[in-house]
Amino acid sequence: MTHGMRTDTHTPYLDGDRSWRDNATRFALLPLRIFLGVTFIYAGLDKLTDSAFLKDSGSGSVGDLMRSVRDSSAIPAMVDMALKNPVGFGYAIAFGELAVGIGTLIGLLARIAALGGALISLSLWLTVSWASDPYYYGNDLAYLMAWLPLVLAGASVFSLDAALRARRRQRAGGYR
């Protein structure tokens, strides 16, 4: 007599729970990907449409920003490179953010896009927000950390990368 104890090992509610957890795991990075993609697209467009930003000097210019953070940055030589051509640097950052954002949002070359986002965030952390005190007031470090899971995992769902992988598998005649 089992006194009401179940002896079978199949529990349907656990199978449903496992399926839910597997799906949640598959989609776990999607909100981060959407946030970072949209944010970097916005940041790039914001810079490209801000006539004050893309100037050598003046209020709100990339040149004045770089000059103001030079002495407090972790790597002043990096800021000096940007100061050789602040407008060119401003365009490079803006187009870089735009490319990273689009690649991340649509999931095209997602790991490379995320690596680009991480490098942009790292360079901004080491220059613009390095002097933030305490360090957690500087948002560039948080962005850098947010990019790292996408560098490692890529874009597994709702992405052009996943569609291209599926197409290659289909052409190869098998599913691995």
N, C-alpha and C positions, 0 to 999 in steps of 0.2 A: 504494500500500500504506500502511495506516495504522499498522502496527506495534503493533496491539493497542489503539490509542487509540479511545475511543468517539466517534462523531460525532453520535449522536442527542442531542437536547436534553431528552428526557423522562426523568426519573429518578423512578421511583415512590416511592422512600424519601423523597425531598424533599417530595413532595406530602403524604405521611403526616406528615412533620415539620411542614410548614406548618399542617396541620389541627390538630395537637397544640398548636402555638404559638398559633394563633388561639383555640382553646378555653381555653388557659391565660390568655391575655390577657382574654377575656370574664369569666373567673371570678376574676381576680387580686385584686379588691377584696372579694370575698365573705368571706374570713377576717377582714379588718379590720372589715367591717360587722358580722359576728357578734360579734367581740370587743367592739367599742365598744357595740353594742346591748345585749348581755348585761351588760356592766360598768355602763352607765348605768342600766339597769333595776334592777340590784342596788343601786347607790349610792342611787337614789331610794327604794327599798323600805327599805333600811337606815336612812336618815334618818327615814322615816315611822314606823318601828317602834321607834326608839330614843327612849324617853321622856326621856332626859337631853338629847338633842340639841335638841329642840324647846322649849327654855326660854330665858328672858331671861338667866339666870345659873345658875351651878353647874358642877361638874365635867362636862366633855363637852358643855356647852351651846353652841349657835350664838352666843349673846350673848358668852360668855367668849372663844370662838374669835375673833370679830370684834374684840373689845377687845384681845386679845393680838397681833393682826397690824396693828392700825391704824397705829402709828407706823413700822413697817417696810415698809408697802405702797407701791407705786408711786403709787397714787392714794388718799390718805387720805380725800378727800371721798367716794369711792365706798363706803368702809367706813362713814363717818358716815351715809350714806343707809341702809345696812343696819341700823345701830345704832338708827335711829329706831323700828324695829319688828323686832327680831331674830327673833321667832317667825314673823312673816309672811314675812320674808326666808327663813328656814329652810324653811317650807312651799313658797315659790315655787321655791327651788332644788330641793327634793325632787320636786315635781310636774313641774318643768322637765326634770330628769334622767329621770324616768319617761317623759314624753311623747317626749323625744328618743330614748331607748332603744327604745321600742316602735316609733316611726316608722322608726328605722334598721333594727331587726331584721326587721320585716315589709316594709320597703321602701315605705312609704306617705309620700308627700311627702318622699322621702328627702333631696333637696338641702336643703329647708327644715329638716328634722330635723338634718341634719349642720351646717347653719349655726347652729342653736340650740346644738348640742353644742360647736361652735367658740367661740361667744360665752360659754357657761358656762365652758369651759376658759380662755379669755382672761381673763375676770373673776377666776377663781380664781388664775390665774398672777399677775395684777397686784396681787392682795391677799394671799391665803393663802401662796402659795409664792414670792413675789417675793424674799424675803430669803434663799432657798436659796443656799448658797455652797459649792462652785461651782454655777452656774445649772443644770447638768444633773442635780443632785440633786432638783430640783423636778419632779414628774411632770406638772404641769398644762401646762407648755410642750410636752412630748412629746404629750400628748393633743390639744392645739391643732393641732400639726402632723399628727397622725393623722387629724383630721377634715377637713383641707383637700382631700385627694384625693376624699373622698366629697362635699364641697361642689361640686367641679368635675365629677365624673362621675356622681353619683347612684347609683342601684341598678339596674343593667341586667339582672340575672338573679335569679331566685327572689324577685321583688318584686311587690307590688301595683301599683306604678307601671308596671312592664313589662306586667303583665296588662291594666291599663287602657289603655295605649298600643296593645296588640295588638287589644283590643276596639274601640277607636276606629277603627283602620285597617280592621278587618273591616267595621264599619258603613259606613265611607266607601267600601267596595267595592274597595279596592286595597291593595297592599303597597308602601310606599316605603322 
